[in-house]
Amino acid sequence: MFGLGAQELLVILLIVLVLFGGSKLPDLAKSLGRSMKEFKKGIGAESEEEPAPKPQPAATADPQTVLACAYCKGSLEAGWSHCPRCGTPVAKEPHPPK
């Protein structure tokens, strides 16, 4: 872990025993276990949260600039190369003559 062998861990345990005394060690280990449990629970809850959905762009009133995604049927503007909703590349369609 940190390059600690059995002898180093034994010395650390002996120092902790001298500092806190034999009667305090079970309480110290119990509180350490609780704090580790809460820490793991906090890390797990953070990963379970879903990211906020990205706001969808407002559709424009001009029907020539609004396209639909072939995969998710979301609205697309003419200059977009990928759908912001699903990430599918937009098929380039020829524009009607003006």
N, C-alpha and C positions, 0 to 999 in steps of 0.2 A: 504494500500500500504506500507507505512513505519510507520504505527502506528500513523498517523496524523489524528486528528479529525477536525471538522469544525472550532473550535476556533484557533487551530494552523495554519491552512491554512489562516484564516482571518488575523492573526498577520503577517504572511509572506507576504500576499498581501499588507498590510498596509506599511510594510517596503519597499517593492519594489516600491510602489507608492511614498513614500517619497524620495527614492534614485533617481529614474528616472524621476519623475514628470508626471503629467497627460497627457501631450502632447506626450511623448515618449512611453507610454504604447502600443498604437496601432502598432507602428513600431516594437517594441520589440516582440509583439505577432505574427506579420506577419513574421518576420525573424525566429522566433522559429518554426512556422508552415512550412515554406519553408525547414528549415534544417531537420525537422522530415520527410517531404515528400521525400527529397533526400536520407535520411538514409534508409527509407523503400524501395525505388527504388533500392538502391545499394544492400540491402540484398536480394531482389527478383531476381535481375539479377544474383547474385552469385549462387542461388539455381537452376536457369534455365540452367546454363552451364552444359554440359555433361562432365563427366570425360574422359580423354584421353584413347583411347582403349589400352589394354595391347598388347605389341608386341607378335606376334605369333612366336613360336619356329621354327627354321629352320628344314625342313625335312631332314633326313639323307638319304644317298644314299643306305644304306643296307635295302632291302625290308623286311627282317625278323623282324627288329626293328620298322617298321612303321606300325601303326594300324590306323583305322578310327573310329571316334566316331559314335556310333549308332544313336545318336540324331541329331547332327549338321554336321556330315560328315567331321569334322576337323581332321587334322593329329595328331596322338598321338605316343609317343615313348613307348617302351615296359615297362619301369619301372614306368610309370605314373599310379596313381590310380584314378584320375579324369581328365576330359577334362578341359583344361585351358580356353577354349572359352565359354562353357556353364555350366560347373560344374557337368555334368553327370558322375556318377561312371563308370569306365571302366570295361567291362565284361572281366574276365580273360579267355583267350583262351589258350589251350595247345600249347606249342611250337612244331614245327615239329622236328623230330629226326635229329640229325646231322650226 
